[in-house]
């Protein structure tokens, strides 16, 4: 499927919400994106969409600010692909684009909670190998990090997710 990726524009917000609503069984991820847009963790240049040939938003990947120990990193979440575009490489394209924008911005570390088989293709490895821990009780291999080019061994430590993530976890 032919798509192009770009930074989300303000006018894309309804289309991004539509993609999340279609990709997930409930509104939690769409609500999380909306809440993150209003949070200081929001980094406009790191919300990335994939659009089809007609300009329709068909996928979204979001990176927001995350505290790691005494430093900072990024959280990759949520990621959504419209059902009609799934299993066609669109999700991989939008995630790779978001990670490239993070590299260009000089970021050091990206954290993700997800399937190791999927996120491993981007270079994510268990966070514990990098001295990073998370607030969620999940198998070690599910909480992962991707050190970017600027990573020099720091930040390390416990991750503090932005408040909207905490509120979403409580609501689950």
N, C-alpha and C positions, 0 to 999 in steps of 0.2 A: 504494500500500500504506500502510495506516494504522499508524504506529509512533509511539512517544514516546521521547524521549532523556532520559537522566539520567546522573549520575555513577555509575560502577561501584561496587558494594558488595562487601565481601569474599566473600560467598556466590556472587557471579557468576563467580569465577575459573574454575571448571570449564566453565561455559557459554561464556566468552570463549575458552578454549582450544579448545573444540569448533568455534566459528565459524572460528577461524584454521586449524584442521586441515582443515576442509571447504573453505575458500576458497583454500588454497594446495596445491601438489602434494606438499609435504613438511612436516616438523615445525619448520622453521627459525623461522618467524615466531611460532608458538605458544611455542617454547622461548625466543625473544627476549623475549616479553612476560613469561614466568615469571621469567627472569633479571633483567629490569628491575624487577620487583616487589621483588626483594631488594637492589636497588642504591640508593645515596643519590640518584640522579637521579630516582627515582620521586616523583611528585607526585599523591597520591591523588585530589585534586579535578579532575585533568586526564586521567583515564582515563574515557572516556565510552562508554556502550552505547546501542544502540537496541533496544527491546523491542516485540514485537508485542502485539496485543490480549489474548493469553493470558498475557503476562508472559515469554515466551520471548526470550532474548537472540538477536538476529539480525544485529547488527553491532557493531563496536568501533573506536574511534579513540583513539590514545594519544599524549599529549604528555608528554615527559620533559625534564628539565633538560639543557642543552647549554652548553658553554663557547664563547663567541665572542670571540676576542681576549682582552682582560682583563675582559670583561663576561660576561653570561649571557643565554641565550635558551632557546628550546624546540625540540625535534625532534619533528616529526609523523611517527610511524612506530611500529609498523605500523598500517595500516587494513585491516579485513577485513569482508566482508559474506557471510553465508551464501548459497551458490549459488542457492537457491530465491528469494532476495530481491534478487538482483543485477539491475541495469538497471531499477530501479523508484524511484530517487531516495533509497534508504535510506542509501547511502554518503555522498551529499551532505549529508543531514540530520545524520548522526553527526559528520561533519567540521565542519560549521557550528556544531554545538552545542559541540564541543571548542574551537573558535576563540572562541566567545562566552565560555566559561568562562575562557579565557586572558585575554581583554579585561577581564573582571570582576575578575580577579586582579591587574590592573595590569602584565601582562607586556608586553614591548616588541617581540619579534621571534620569528617561527616559521620554522624551516628545514625544507624537505622535499626529498627526492630522488624525483622522479617525473615522470610524463607532464605536460608543459606544457599540453597541451590540457585535461586534467582539472583540474589544480590552478590553472590560470589563472582558472577561473571563481570562485575564492575570492579572487583578487587577488594570487596568488603571481607573482613576476617573477624573472628570473635574478638570483642572489645577487650576482654580480659588480657589478651596477648599484648595489649598496649597500655595496660594499667588503667583502663577505663571501666567503670561500673555504672549500672543504671538503677533506677528506682523500681523496676518491674521484676517480679518473680517469674522468670522465663528460663528455659534451657540456655546454657551458656552460648551455644552456637547461634542462637536466634538474635541476641543483642550484639550487633556488629559495628565495626568502625572501618572507615576508609581514610587512611592518612593521605593527604594531598601533598603536592610538591613542597610547599612551605613548612610541612610538619617536621619538627626537629626533636621529636620525643615529648613535646608538650603541646597542648595541655594533656594532663593525666588527672585521674581522680573520679569522683562521683558526679554523674550528670544531673543537672537540675533543668528539667524541661520547663518551657514557658507555662504560665498558669492555664491557658486554654487546654493544654494536654492533660494537666492534672484534673481539671474539671471534667474532661471527657472520660478519663479513667474512672473517676468516681461515679459518673453516670452510667457506666457500662454494667 
